Structure formats: structure tokens, C-alpha cells
Amino acid sequence: MKDRFTLEEIANWQLHPHDSLVELPSIQRGFVWKPKQVEDLWDSILRGFPIGSLLFSKTGNKLHLMDGQQRSTSIFLGHFNPYDTESPAKAWAIKGELPVIWIDIKPEIKPDISKYLVRLTTTSHPWGYQARENNKALRVSDKKKAMKIFQNHPDNKTLGYTSFKNTTTFPYDASFPLPLVFFIESSNPKQVIEKAKLHLPEYFCTSKGGFENKNAFITKLENELNGALDEIWQTVNNTKHICVLSNIIQDKVLNDDNEGENPTLFVRINSSGTTLTGDDLNYSIYKSLFPKGKDLIESAGLHFVEPTQVLSLASRIVASDLEDHTYIKKMTVRDFQRRIKNEDFKDGLINLIESNELKERFAQAIEILSCRSNALFGGEVPPVIVKQLIRKNQDVFLFLVYWLHCFQHQFTDEIKLKMAAKSFTFAWFNFGNFQEFWNQKIISSDFWSEPLNELLWWNNKDGVEFLTDPQLLRKYYAQSKVFEMFRDKSPERWKLLRDGTGEEVVKFYETLKNENYTPEKIDEFFTEFVGKIRHNRPLILLAQRDYINATFGDYNQMDDIEDTNVPWDWDHIYPSEWVYRKQYCNQGIKDWNNTNGNFRALALEQNRSEGNIESPKSRLTQEEKRELSFVNEDWFYWQKVENRIWDDNIEDHFQGITSRMINIYEKFWNDFKIGELIIK
């Protein structure tokens, strides 16, 4: 057994997988390093810094990589040639277009702690990240410029940027970048230039290079950049002698760990790297016991539920069946290992998965949440919203799936709409004490038809926020006294103003619950609820769903929708550039700047024609833009905002944002018929 590997040998595990003796064990997870980590690793390699050793176990002639997957995959990406159409390369855990690693041979700027400017382009960020702060996405203005350049390629003219081929894009915030693999594969600097001539697109240019196309870039490489090119080639060539040390875990250590109550070894070796979650470990245990079940688990998720989560939910369903339908919390590794030794649990899990019932219940729940075939709902809930609910609100999704598991009937569109309405309400309005709720309601066959009243601040502390009639909200925020509280920065501005419509709000709360409340409790009801409709961005996507579905198709983002990887911008209607760090800006504008009323989801390719400092009036003059931006109903106010507001005349801004916030919430209220679930 070798005790060290060259970088090329490590890369070959994925460049030529059929010839490789190295594999990933079931315990490993996907590739989860962030672009900054990949770039920083290659900066360390180029500087000659030592790389942490690799840890293997041995099964027959095969080596299983127990620790070092993220480093190994990053090394592979540096050796991967996207222009080689005959390459047999297969990444261990990256789906779709592979990221490409570039190196800037003469950067104008680079991260403070780096010697080299290594660049990574990805599907979600085909233009790369910022040069100085390589953990940050490009500014929107730079994305727009890069998008315009990339659309010179005929294949990119009608595609969204997440569909661009990795051979048609390059890092934009750079000076003179070249794919790192050009240097690795070339025996001299001239061959690097030949590869650039052959493979780089004709429209190749960057923000800091000062050249307009590939020909101008090649001229620079052959002349004033020749010395920098030679230096980088030599540096990369020197890395071919670098070796990464390795160790093998003895069989006795593996056997002792497998027989124990807790997979301590895997937890320990991952504690300093990218930590495995309990779901990761449980899934690995399941795959080791039932290797044929892996495909069934993956297919059951229907591309909406990650395999680790499929198993987590399935395990809780079986455990609840065995424990009289009671709520089962998410299982730790110790919980799962204890239960899997129980024959009833093991047989129940096998039957649930192999019988396809789990897949059928997931499909049914996803269909209900999407409303795609519900005649009472207009359009379809964007898949990204459904995915986010499943990922971030597992208890809510499990409640729906398990209830369907218990009551396997045909349901009317009316009942299915109520299922979706309550599920999204629980997810978006902060349901508390789900365990007690489950134990009381899961076996109620009429649950979905029951009014929501009981669950609004259930027991005065749990349940969901106090959903408020949007017409009452609109009347409240239209009051001049409420506007003045925000304009004048009143410390009481977020609380409920009792005068005028405030009294109607109090009556609304007390009538629904048939109780009298203290002013403090009323303030808590109001502020917590308003906080949700101010900041809950899925409400925006729901309101803009026709645009989202038409523009982004079946885009399914597994990460938080606040993540920079979504293929739309969260665009400010009143420009953030008129607010951020501005000395003359009323607090009433700042209070509402980063809230739902001022945000719209907008495709970058559509957004590039708008300037970052255009007024709401100028950017929304066209009715089509108002329609897709969900602004038509509050256009009366936005059209009056023609310039940056320097003084305290902010009423049109305030009414535009608060009206739009309420309109977005009202879309949820009306489309899911929430008013029919609240008995006044």
C-alpha cells in the first residue's frame, strides 16, 4: 500500500473512475465545499503548503476514502478539462456541469491572504466570485455585464444563465485568467497559449484585463504577459512533485466501531472537516444494511426530498406506527441504531420503502402542496417553495405525509386546498409546540376542515401567528398617524396604535379567540405577525408565481431561497443605493428597505436593462414589468416616487411599500381561501 499520492494520481480517481482502486464508502456525503475553500486550497498547493493526509480503509483490492473527499474533489477539479469532450471523468458527488478552476496570471487584486488569484466558475455563478473577497458573489452590475458578454455565444442567447455550458463562460472579476488545466496539461508555456487559441470563446474578455476579445488576449499572452505566463507555468509544473500522505485504518478499528452503539470513528474524522449530520450517518447505516434499498430511497424523493431526509421521514413514520401514532422526534444516530435492531421497526421500514407506499405518499403530498392540478387554485405553487417547506419545515411535511398514510382516501379539490393552506400557514407563520399539536390532531379525520381559530396563538403561547384580515391591515396602515410614527421614528412605531383602526384590530383578535387580552399581548400578536409578512420571501414568490414558473421552469433550489445561488435577483423597487450608508435618508425609508414590500424577484437577464439607481417610476413604467413584479395594485404610490427622497416627504414611499406588502400577503390569503378557515 502506498503511503503517498501525487496530485495527478488523486485527480485520476475521478478523471478515470473505471481504472481507479479508490472509491467513496457509503458513509461519505456530497461535495459541499464552498468556492472560497476550493480556491484557497489551490492557492495553498501553488505556494507549496502541505496538504492534510488522506485516510483509507481497505476492502479487497479497493481503497475506501474515509477522510479527504472534499480535498480530493477540489484537486480533481483543477485537473478537469471541460473542453475535452471524450473525457471519461465522473465526479463522485457533483451533478450537472462541473465547476472549472482558473488562475489569473497577473491579477490586479486578490484576497489579502492569498498569493495567487485562483478563480472558480460554477453553474450558479458562471462569472465566478469577487476577486478580493472570494466568498462573495459579484455585484449585480457586474453580473449584468458578464451576462451580456456570455450571450454572444449562440447557445446562450435564449437560455437562463444556469443553463450555460461551462465552456462558454469564464471569471469576470479578473484580469488575465486561464483554466488551470491548461498549465497542468502543457509541457511548456507555448502549449498553454495554443490551448487558449483553440478553446477560449471569441468574445473572451474580463473586467480588469483591458482587452476586448480572445485575439487581443492572445496578443497580450505572446508579448507583455509572456513573463507572467512562464512564471505561472513553472509554479504549476512544480506542483507535479507534491505528494499527499495517506494512512489506512486497521480492520480491528473498523470492526470495533461497527459493533458499537455509535459510529465514533466517522464522527471523529469528520469533526475537523465538513461534518456529517445525523441524517447522513443514519442513511449510511441503512445503505450498509440494505444496499439494494438505495435506489428505492432516491426514487422516493421525486427530486424534491434529499435521500437522507427520505430515510429520516420514513423512520419516523414507522416508529409512529409502532407507538400508537405519537409524535416521533428526529432521530439521532444512537436512536436509529437502537431502533434498527428491533425486528418490527426494521421490517416496517423495509416494507414502507419496498412497497412503494412511501413514494406514493410523497408524490401525493407534493401534488397537494403544488396545487398544480387543483381547479380551485390559479397556476402552480413554484417548486422552489415546496422544496423549501420540505427541507426547512420537516415536521409540517411529515404531518401531511403521515396523515395521508393514515387516511388513504380520495380527496376533493376543496379539501386538498385546505391541506395546502394549513401546511403553508404552519410553515410560514411559525408554528410552536408541534409535538403537542401532532399528538392531538394526527388521528382526526376532519382536521383539514376544522377552523384555524384554535391554532392561532394556541394556548396563548403556541400555534401560529395571528393571521389578520388583509383589508383590516390595509385600513390600519393607511392612517396618517401610523405613517407619522414611522416618519418621525417613534419608538412605539412597530406596536399597534390603538386609536382608530387599531381598536378594530383588537376586536378582531378578541372575537376570533373569544378572549380579552392585555395591551402587551395585543402588541405581541401584532408585531410578530407583521414581522412575518415583512420578511417571509416565499410570499413574494407565491405572488409572482406565474412569472417564476414561466421564467425559471422547474428550477428546484435545495438551499435557502436567500442564498446567492437562486437564478433571480432580489431587486429593490426603491433602490438600496439610495438608502445604504446614506446620511440624508429618513428612518422610515430605512425601516422598510429590505422587506417584502420593496423586494421583487427578477431574472438577471431582464434586470440588466435597468440601472441600479433608477426610480420606481422609471423602472416600472411598462405595464408588463408592473405585472410580473406584482406592483400593479400599488402603482398609484410608486409612480409618484420619481427621484431619491432627501427629506421627510416619504408618504408615497411608505404607502407604496406597505400597500405592496399587504397585497403580497393578501394573495396568499385569497388564493388559499384563508378567510374560509377563520371563523369570525
Helices and strands as residue ranges (DSSP letters): E 4-6, H 7-15, G 17-19, E 22-23, H 35-46, E 54-59, E 62-67, H 69-79, E 100-104, E 117-121, H 140-150, G 154-156, G 161-163, E 177-179, H 180-185, H 189-199, H 214-222, H 226-238, G 239-241, E 243-248, H 251-259, H 264-270, H 278-289, H 293-300, H 307-322, H 333-340, H 343-354, H 357-370, H 383-392, H 394-406, H 413-428, H 434-441, G 447-449, G 453-455, H 470-477, H 480-487, H 501-513, H 519-535, H 538-543, H 545-552, E 568-572, G 576-578, H 587-592, G 596-598, E 599-603, H 604-607, H 616-619, H 623-628, G 632-634, H 635-638, H 651-671, G 674-677
